[in-house]
Amino acid sequence: QPAQDRKHLSMIPYGRQDITPEDIAAVEAVLRSDFLTQGPAVPGFEQALAAYCGAARGVAMNSATSALHVACLALGLGPGDRLWTSPNTFVASANCGLYCGAEVDFVDTDPATYNMSVAALEARLVAAAAEGRLPKVVIPVHFAGQSCEMRAIHALGQQYGFRIIEDASHAVGATYLGEPVGNCRYSDITIFSFHPVKIITTGEGGMAMTNDPALAKTMSMLRSHGITRDPAAMAWDSEGPWYYQQVELGYNYRITDLQAALGHSQLARLDDYVARRHAIAARYDAALAGLPLTTPWQHPDSRSALHLYPIRLHDAARRREVFEALRAAGIGVNVHYIPVHTQPHYHRLGFRPGDFPEAERYYAGAISLPMFPTLTPAQQDEVVAALARVLG
C-alpha cells in the first residue's frame, strides 16, 4: 500500500527492537523470582556474552554511556589527561572523557568506512608527541557496526603509550579479522550498547568487556557506588558479615536482573539478527545501485553487525529535501551523526566547523535508511521506491 494512502498506519522506523515470547518468558521468570535487581541474571548475562566474544569478563551496566565513563575511570583518566575519539559518533563517546575532567579531542574519519582514520591518527600522534601532548586514552568507534582497523590502532598504542577503549556500541555480533568484536585482543576494554535500536536489547543497558581482572574488579565496584564487601579490598578490617566500605567515589550504574534476563534471551538470536541485517543490506545494495548515492562500503577485514545502513547523497545540498520527503512518505529515516565537535558545548570548548573536514563531508550528505531484522521485503521496497521518486 503506497505510503501516501496509508497515513493512518505507523511510519517505518529506522530501527526497531524484536521481542519474542521467549524474551517475555525470561523477564516474567525474573518477576516471579526473589531478585529483581542484583540477582543471578546479571552475572549470567555477563558470562554468556563474555563467552560469546571470547573475553575474560563482562561488566554489565545501565547504559553504554555509563560503561564508557567507568571504563575511563578504571584506566585512570583524569584532569590533565587527554582522550581522543571520533567526531562521527554519538556525544557519549566524547562526553565520558569530560566526565573524568580530561581534555577531549578528535581524530578525523576515513572517507570509505566513516571510522577513525588510522592515517589521521598517526599524523596527530606524531605532532602530539613533539608537543608533549599525547592522549592517555583513545576511543575508536565502530560506526554502524563495522570494526575500526584495530590491529593498526593497537600497534600505535604500543608505540605511543595510550590505552584503548573500543566503543562497539553498534557492533555486538560483528567480527574483525575473523574473531568476535569484544574479545579485546587489540584493546583494554570494549563497550557494547543494548538500547532498543541496537542489535540486541535490554531496554537500556550496556556492558564493558575486558581480559584484565583488575580492570573488571574496578569497573564492577565503580558501577555500584565504589562499595565493596570483600574484606581483602577494604581499607581496614571488617567489623562483621554485614560490613561494607566505600573505597572509591562510584556511581549507581547497575543494570537489573529484569534487563539482564531480556539481554540473555536475545543473545540466543544474535547471529540470526546479524545475518538478517546482512541480507537486508545486500538487498539495499542491489536496489539502490542506479541512484545518485553511495551505499556503505564494507572493509574486507571486518564483518559488520550493520546496526545502521547510512547512505551518502551525491548532491549533499539536497539532503534536507530528501529527508523531509521520505519522512512525509512514512519512511522514518534518521541522520547519524552530527559531528560532535560542532555541538554547542564543544563550540564553547574551542572547536569549530572545519576542524575535521572528512567527518563533516560525510555528515553533509548522510541519511540512515531503515535497518532492523523484522524489516519486511515489502517495507524495504517501499523505502527504495520513495527514495527513487524523490531522487528521480
Summary of the structure (lengths in Angstrom):
residues: 392
radius of gyration: 21.7
end to end distance: 20.5
largest distance: 75.7
contacts: 1365
relative contact order: 0.17
helix: 41%
strand: 15%
